[in-house]
Each structure stands twice: as C-alpha cells, then as structure tokens.
Amino acid sequence: MAAAVVAGRFCSSGIFRAAWRGYSLIPGPGIHGQYSMLACALQAHCCISAPRDVTVEQRRQSSFFNKLTADELWKGVLAETTGGRKGRGKRTKKKLKRDLNRGQIIGEETYEDFDTRVIEVKNVFNMTAKEGRKKSTSALVAVGNGKGAAGFAVGRATDRMAALRKAKNKAIRYLHYIERYEDHTIYHDIAVSFKKTTIRMQKKNKGHGLRCHRAIITMCKLIGIKDMYAKLYGSGNLLNLTKALFKGLSRQETHQALANKKSLYVVEFREECGPLPIMVAAPQGVLREDPEPEDEVPDVKLEWNEVKAAQGMKKSPWANVRRTVW
C-alpha cells in the first residue's frame, strides 16, 4: 500500500516514464537517492511493455435531439432577426416548417400498370423583389390504369423535366376511382360546371367511340371509357376542364345506388330492343309500391342545338349557299 502511494506521488516527476522507456537514473544533485533506487527496482522486478498506439473515440451517452421536441428545435430554425431588414426589398426569405419524413420510400410498391399523359406544359413568370421576373415551368399531368383508377396533378419547377416528374409523382398519390357501365361508358348523362367551364357528357353504345375535346379523349383513355360524347361550353382552360371532368365522373350514380335510393326498379330503353324496357337494377330493400312523384323527377336543362338535332330540324350551314360552277 505504501509503495502504491509512493508510486502515485512519483508519477508527476517522470520516474515511471523513465523506467518504462528503459532509462536508468543516476543519483545527482537534482535527483534524490530514493528516486533512483525506486527506478532501479522497477526496472529489475517489473515487466513494462512497449508503448502502443491508442485511439480515443468521443461518444455522447444521450443525443441532443432526444432531449428537445420537434417544435422546440424548429423554433430555433424559424427565428427571425430584425437587425438586417432595412430598405425596400431587403427582407430575407421567410423559412417555413417542413415535414422531414415526407418523400421517404416506404415499402416496395410499384405502379407498373399506370400510364402517364401530359395535358399541358407552359411557362409561368413570377415577379419578385430580389430576382425580378422569375421564370418557371408548370406541367399538368394525368395518370391512369385504364380500369377506372385515374388522377391528375400540377407540378411547378424551374426545369421542364423536374416539373413533369413532380406532377407525375403527385398525381399517383391522388387517384379517383371512376365507375363505368359495362367497362366502356358512363352510367348516365352528366352536366357539370367548374368556374366558367361547362361539360355535357352523354352515354353511348359500344362502337360509338370518343367524340370529345382532345384533352377529354386523352383522360377518358386513361380512365378506361371507350364510348362517350362530350360537348364543351365556355372557357377552354385545360386545368378547369380537367377538374370539371373528374368532378362530374366521380359524382355519377350507379344503377344499383339509384335503385336503393328510390326503392324502385331501374329500367333502360335501348334501340335494339325497341319500346321494351330492360331492367338493369333492383332495390335491395323493400320495394316501394307508389310510383315516383312528379316533383322528384329531375328537371334537366336541354340544349336547343341538341333538341333540333333530335327532331331533324338542324341543317347544315352550307345548305342554302350558292356555289359557283366552273
């Protein structure tokens, strides 16, 4: 015990270091005699290994991010200082709180059956105080699998390809399921409006094809609608047209839903069957005995051009034009 205490006191004077390195101390005027004797004893009776390289790694027992909540960490990031805000247009860009987990890949889901179509690509400009007229690209993209699932989205970026990629990735996350009658057309005629755009859609038989606006034809192919007639009124803005189309198709009522709502049979008249009706849906609950009152019959607004065409009154604009015979 006494030797350990003495050795602990001698560490500061370098006695152990000298003995460890293999040097012998000779008593002199600056070194006490007992120090040299202790060094010689250590060299004779102790086995001291050669020095080795030691790597020291700093570790923190607790993480800094585990002590503070996310809101407390964001307060330091979003803090603003008023010292550098002088003059017009000298304000720094305000930082916004973001979800850091957004955009991470979860699982291995693939969308191999979906097809992508570009509806519109245009350049847009934004006037800023620092950069002036800032140019960016806006892309309207629609996706669908041809089996009733489809969606659309708008992507904006400075690069054209980045805008298309953003729009596609966003559209695949916001899908609509569109009901189709016999997987080729809509269930009933639809009239829908969005802002200044109005679309009137009519149900058609197999083989009729798509007779619509070019953007409506593209989106109907993505949805899986093969036979339909659509007429566009008002503004031809492609974004409003797309929103109006998905709004009308997602709100259509199936035959079974209509039968359950009215508690009546739903029948359909077809040209190949003449005046005989065909029952397409039956109510699942109790059948209502009294017929549907007249005030419940929907008041459908008819277009005068469609009425004239149905009655054979519509003529070609070139019917009474005199042509010069050469």
C-alpha positions as CSV (number, residue, x, y, z in Angstrom):
1,M,0.0,0.0,0.0
2,A,2.9,2.3,0.9
3,A,4.6,1.5,-2.4
4,A,1.5,2.4,-4.3
5,V,1.2,5.7,-2.5
6,V,4.9,6.5,-3.2
7,A,4.5,5.4,-6.9
8,G,1.4,7.7,-7.2
9,R,3.5,10.6,-5.9
10,F,6.3,9.9,-8.2
11,C,4.2,10.0,-11.4
12,S,4.4,13.7,-11.6
13,S,8.2,13.7,-11.6
14,G,8.6,11.4,-14.5
15,I,10.2,8.5,-12.7
16,F,7.8,5.9,-14.1
17,R,8.1,7.3,-17.6
18,A,11.9,7.0,-17.5
19,A,11.7,3.4,-16.2
20,W,9.1,2.5,-18.7
21,R,11.2,3.7,-21.6
22,G,14.2,1.7,-20.3
23,Y,16.4,4.5,-18.9
24,S,18.3,4.3,-15.6
25,L,18.6,7.2,-13.3
26,I,21.9,8.1,-11.8
27,P,21.8,10.0,-8.4
28,G,22.8,13.6,-8.9
29,P,22.4,16.9,-7.3
30,G,18.9,17.4,-8.7
31,I,17.6,13.9,-8.1
32,H,17.1,12.3,-4.7
33,G,18.7,9.0,-3.9
34,Q,15.5,7.2,-3.1
35,Y,14.1,8.1,-6.5
36,S,16.9,6.3,-8.3
37,M,16.6,3.3,-6.1
38,L,12.9,3.0,-6.9
39,A,13.6,3.3,-10.6
40,C,16.2,0.6,-10.5
41,A,13.8,-1.7,-8.5
42,L,11.0,-1.1,-11.1
43,Q,13.4,-1.9,-14.0
44,A,14.6,-5.1,-12.3
45,H,11.4,-6.6,-10.9
46,C,8.6,-5.2,-13.2
47,C,7.7,-6.2,-16.8
48,I,6.7,-3.0,-18.6
49,S,5.5,-3.4,-22.2
50,A,6.5,-1.1,-25.0
51,P,4.3,1.8,-25.9
52,R,1.3,1.2,-28.2
53,D,-0.9,3.4,-30.4
54,V,-4.2,4.2,-28.6
55,T,-7.3,5.5,-30.5
56,V,-9.6,7.7,-28.4
57,E,-13.2,8.0,-29.6
58,Q,-15.5,10.6,-28.2
59,R,-19.1,9.4,-27.6
60,R,-22.2,11.1,-26.3
61,Q,-24.3,9.0,-24.0
62,S,-27.5,10.8,-24.9
63,S,-28.4,12.5,-28.2
64,F,-29.1,16.2,-28.4
65,F,-32.2,15.6,-30.5
66,N,-33.8,13.3,-27.9
67,K,-33.9,16.0,-25.2
68,L,-35.8,18.6,-27.2
69,T,-39.1,18.1,-29.0
70,A,-39.5,18.9,-32.7
71,D,-41.4,22.1,-32.0
72,E,-38.6,23.4,-29.8
73,L,-36.0,22.6,-32.5
74,W,-38.0,24.3,-35.2
75,K,-38.3,27.5,-33.0
76,G,-34.5,28.0,-33.3
77,V,-34.6,27.4,-37.1
78,L,-37.5,29.7,-37.8
79,A,-36.4,32.6,-35.5
80,E,-36.1,35.9,-37.3
81,T,-33.9,38.8,-36.6
82,T,-34.8,42.4,-37.4
83,G,-31.2,43.7,-37.5
84,G,-30.7,43.2,-41.2
85,R,-34.1,44.3,-42.5
86,K,-33.5,47.7,-43.9
87,G,-35.0,49.3,-47.0
88,R,-37.3,48.1,-49.7
89,G,-36.8,44.6,-50.9
90,K,-34.1,43.8,-48.3
91,R,-36.1,41.3,-46.3
92,T,-34.8,37.8,-46.1
93,K,-36.9,34.9,-47.3
94,K,-39.1,33.5,-44.5
95,K,-38.4,29.9,-43.6
96,L,-41.3,27.5,-43.3
97,K,-41.7,24.4,-41.1
98,R,-41.4,21.2,-43.2
99,D,-42.2,17.6,-42.6
100,L,-38.8,15.9,-42.8
101,N,-40.3,12.5,-43.1
102,R,-42.2,13.4,-46.3
103,G,-40.9,11.8,-49.5
104,Q,-39.3,8.8,-47.9
105,I,-39.8,5.4,-49.6
106,I,-42.0,3.1,-47.5
107,G,-42.2,-0.4,-48.8
108,E,-41.7,-1.5,-52.4
109,E,-44.9,-0.6,-54.1
110,T,-44.7,-0.1,-57.9
111,Y,-47.2,1.3,-60.4
112,E,-46.4,-0.7,-63.5
113,D,-49.9,-0.7,-64.9
114,F,-50.4,3.1,-64.9
115,D,-49.8,5.2,-67.9
116,T,-48.9,8.9,-67.9
117,R,-50.0,11.6,-70.3
118,V,-49.0,15.3,-70.4
119,I,-52.1,17.5,-70.8
120,E,-50.4,20.9,-70.8
121,V,-46.9,22.4,-70.3
122,K,-46.4,26.2,-70.1
123,N,-44.0,28.8,-68.9
124,V,-45.1,31.0,-66.0
125,F,-43.5,34.0,-64.5
126,N,-43.5,35.4,-61.0
127,M,-42.4,39.0,-60.2
128,T,-40.1,39.1,-57.1
129,A,-38.4,41.9,-55.3
130,K,-34.9,40.5,-55.4
131,E,-34.7,38.4,-58.6
132,G,-37.2,40.3,-60.7
133,R,-39.1,38.4,-63.3
134,K,-38.6,34.7,-62.3
135,K,-39.4,32.1,-64.8
136,S,-40.7,28.6,-64.0
137,T,-42.4,25.7,-65.8
138,S,-45.9,24.5,-65.0
139,A,-47.0,21.0,-66.1
140,L,-50.4,19.4,-66.0
141,V,-50.1,15.6,-66.0
142,A,-52.8,12.8,-65.8
143,V,-52.2,9.2,-64.9
144,G,-54.5,6.1,-65.2
145,N,-54.5,2.3,-65.5
146,G,-57.4,2.0,-67.9
147,K,-59.5,0.2,-65.3
148,G,-61.2,3.1,-63.6
149,A,-58.4,4.5,-61.5
150,A,-57.0,7.8,-62.6
151,G,-55.7,11.1,-61.2
152,F,-54.2,14.4,-62.2
153,A,-51.8,17.0,-60.7
154,V,-49.9,20.2,-61.5
155,G,-46.1,20.3,-61.0
156,R,-44.0,23.5,-61.0
157,A,-40.2,23.8,-61.2
158,T,-37.5,25.8,-62.9
159,D,-36.7,22.8,-65.1
160,R,-39.1,21.2,-67.5
161,M,-38.3,17.6,-66.7
162,A,-38.4,18.3,-63.0
163,A,-41.9,19.8,-63.3
164,L,-43.1,16.7,-65.2
165,R,-41.6,14.4,-62.6
166,K,-43.2,16.4,-59.7
167,A,-46.6,16.3,-61.4
168,K,-46.4,12.6,-62.1
169,N,-45.4,11.7,-58.5
170,K,-48.1,13.9,-57.1
171,A,-50.8,12.6,-59.4
172,I,-50.2,9.0,-58.5
173,R,-50.9,9.8,-54.8
174,Y,-54.3,11.4,-55.5
175,L,-56.3,8.9,-57.5
176,H,-60.0,8.8,-58.3
177,Y,-62.0,5.7,-59.0
178,I,-64.5,6.2,-61.8
179,E,-67.5,3.9,-62.1
180,R,-68.0,2.6,-65.7
181,Y,-71.1,0.9,-67.2
182,E,-70.1,-2.4,-68.6
183,D,-66.5,-1.1,-68.7
184,H,-67.0,1.0,-71.7
185,T,-69.1,4.1,-71.0
186,I,-70.7,6.2,-68.2
187,Y,-73.9,5.3,-66.4
188,H,-76.0,8.3,-67.3
189,D,-75.8,11.7,-69.0
190,I,-73.8,14.3,-66.9
191,A,-73.8,18.1,-67.0
192,V,-71.1,19.6,-64.8
193,S,-69.7,23.1,-64.4
194,F,-66.4,24.4,-62.9
195,K,-65.9,28.1,-62.9
196,K,-66.5,29.3,-66.5
197,T,-66.2,25.8,-68.0
198,T,-69.2,23.6,-68.6
199,I,-69.2,20.0,-69.9
200,R,-72.2,17.9,-71.1
201,M,-71.5,14.2,-71.4
202,Q,-73.8,11.6,-73.0
203,K,-73.8,7.9,-72.6
204,K,-73.3,6.0,-75.9
205,N,-73.5,2.4,-77.1
206,K,-70.5,0.2,-77.9
207,G,-68.7,1.1,-81.1
208,H,-69.6,4.8,-80.9
209,G,-66.1,5.9,-79.9
210,L,-65.0,9.1,-78.2
211,R,-66.2,12.3,-79.7
212,C,-65.0,14.9,-77.4
213,H,-62.3,17.5,-76.8
214,R,-58.8,16.3,-77.3
215,A,-57.9,16.6,-73.6
216,I,-61.2,14.7,-72.6
217,I,-60.3,11.9,-75.1
218,T,-56.8,11.6,-73.5
219,M,-58.2,11.4,-70.0
220,C,-61.0,9.0,-71.0
221,K,-58.5,6.6,-72.4
222,L,-56.5,6.7,-69.1
223,I,-59.7,6.0,-67.2
224,G,-61.0,3.3,-69.5
225,I,-64.0,4.9,-71.1
226,K,-64.3,3.9,-74.7
227,D,-67.7,5.3,-75.8
228,M,-68.9,8.8,-74.9
229,Y,-70.0,12.1,-76.4
230,A,-69.0,15.3,-74.7
231,K,-69.6,19.0,-75.6
232,L,-67.6,21.8,-74.1
233,Y,-69.1,25.2,-73.4
234,G,-67.5,28.4,-72.1
235,S,-63.8,28.6,-71.2
236,G,-61.4,26.1,-72.7
237,N,-58.8,26.4,-69.9
238,L,-57.3,22.9,-69.6
239,L,-56.9,22.9,-65.8
240,N,-60.6,23.9,-65.3
241,L,-61.6,21.4,-68.0
242,T,-59.8,18.6,-66.2
243,K,-61.2,19.5,-62.8
244,A,-64.7,19.6,-64.3
245,L,-64.4,16.2,-66.0
246,F,-63.2,14.5,-62.8
247,K,-65.8,16.3,-60.8
248,G,-68.6,15.1,-63.0
249,L,-67.4,11.5,-63.4
250,S,-66.7,11.0,-59.7
251,R,-70.3,12.1,-58.8
252,Q,-72.2,9.9,-61.2
253,E,-74.6,7.5,-59.6
254,T,-74.7,3.8,-60.5
255,H,-77.9,1.9,-61.3
256,Q,-77.8,-0.1,-58.1
257,A,-77.3,3.0,-56.0
258,L,-80.2,4.7,-57.7
259,A,-82.4,1.7,-57.2
260,N,-81.6,1.6,-53.5
261,K,-82.2,5.3,-53.2
262,K,-85.6,5.3,-54.9
263,S,-86.6,1.8,-53.8
264,L,-87.8,1.2,-57.4
265,Y,-86.6,-0.8,-60.3
266,V,-84.3,0.9,-62.7
267,V,-85.1,0.2,-66.4
268,E,-83.3,1.2,-69.6
269,F,-84.6,1.7,-73.1
270,R,-82.3,0.6,-75.9
271,E,-82.6,0.9,-79.7
272,E,-82.0,-2.8,-80.3
273,C,-84.9,-3.7,-78.0
274,G,-87.4,-1.2,-79.4
275,P,-90.1,0.0,-76.9
276,L,-89.5,-2.8,-74.4
277,P,-87.6,-1.7,-71.3
278,I,-84.7,-3.7,-69.8
279,M,-84.3,-3.9,-66.0
280,V,-80.7,-3.0,-65.1
281,A,-81.0,-2.9,-61.2
282,A,-83.4,-3.9,-58.5
283,P,-83.6,-2.4,-55.0
284,Q,-82.1,-4.5,-52.2
285,G,-84.6,-3.3,-49.5
286,V,-88.4,-3.1,-49.5
287,L,-89.9,-2.2,-52.9
288,R,-92.0,1.0,-52.9
289,E,-95.5,0.4,-54.2
290,D,-96.4,4.0,-55.2
291,P,-94.7,5.5,-58.3
292,E,-92.2,8.3,-58.1
293,P,-93.9,11.7,-57.7
294,E,-93.6,14.3,-60.4
295,D,-91.7,16.8,-58.2
296,E,-88.9,14.2,-57.8
297,V,-88.4,13.9,-61.5
298,P,-85.2,15.9,-62.3
299,D,-85.6,19.0,-64.4
300,V,-82.9,18.5,-67.0
301,K,-81.9,21.6,-68.9
302,L,-81.9,20.9,-72.6
303,E,-79.7,22.5,-75.2
304,W,-81.5,23.9,-78.2
305,N,-79.0,22.5,-80.6
306,E,-79.5,19.0,-79.2
307,V,-83.3,19.4,-79.5
308,K,-83.1,20.5,-83.1
309,A,-80.7,17.6,-84.0
310,A,-83.1,15.1,-82.3
311,Q,-86.1,16.5,-84.2
312,G,-84.3,16.7,-87.5
313,M,-84.5,20.5,-87.6
314,K,-80.8,21.1,-87.6
315,K,-79.5,21.8,-91.1
316,S,-76.1,22.2,-92.5
317,P,-74.9,25.9,-92.6
318,W,-73.9,25.3,-96.2
319,A,-77.4,24.1,-97.3
320,N,-78.6,27.4,-98.9
321,V,-75.2,28.7,-100.0
322,R,-74.9,29.1,-103.8
323,R,-71.7,27.6,-105.2
324,T,-70.1,28.8,-108.3
325,V,-70.0,26.2,-111.0
326,W,-66.8,26.3,-113.1
